[in-house]
Amino acid sequence: MRILRPLTLAYLAFGAALIANASRVYWDDDEWAPFMIEKLELPIPDEDLYVWVLKVHVVAAIFVLPACLVLMSRVIMRRAPRFHRWLGRVNAAVTLLALVPSGAYMARFATGGWPSTLGFLTSGAIVAVAMVMGIRSARARSLVAHRRWMLHVFAQMAVAVVSRTMLIAADAAGFHPIHAYIACLWLPVLGCALFVELLTGSLPLLRRNRHVPITRRSRPRDLEPGLGRF
């Protein structure tokens, strides 16, 4: 099981790099990405606004997922706690001020209609709520709660990589493209949220951890060096 964590992080880092590389086409005036061609064929009220919001979303996502990977590093938390705190603050700002709002706007025009729109809005809501609660728990200096909420943010960011992997497999298997798109969105969104709850023991039947207030006596065990004050 020890190898599972580094393998998962490596898979997500590789997927994030591929997505970032593929996103360069959005800034190429001589080439149109298939995604852009597909979207601009829809009755979008303001195409220029959509393109601008898309670029904001892409830049934010390219930053947030790698930042989450760095923030998950135990080495960073222990050896560079100040860097961990400041990166967490910047990551929270980019997530709440750029990533989530732009994603909510783009969800209105998602492939697959309202089921996909609802799926993207659900994922965005999980990210927003988890980030706010993660900030609150960090300020309260509670590692147990902070870890749980940040894992939810990280898991929903991972949906982008997992969903694309599933779409490639679904396309190779010859599934209906629209049905596959909806399934490859909802399954990772719900699956990642459930996985975090199972991992942290937060479900009522599997609850192992509770909110642990930090005291001088409990600090070494319950508080990572990188958490501190948010």
Order of alpha helices (4+ residues) and beta strands (2+ residues): alpha-alpha-alpha-alpha-alpha-alpha-alpha-alpha-alpha-alpha
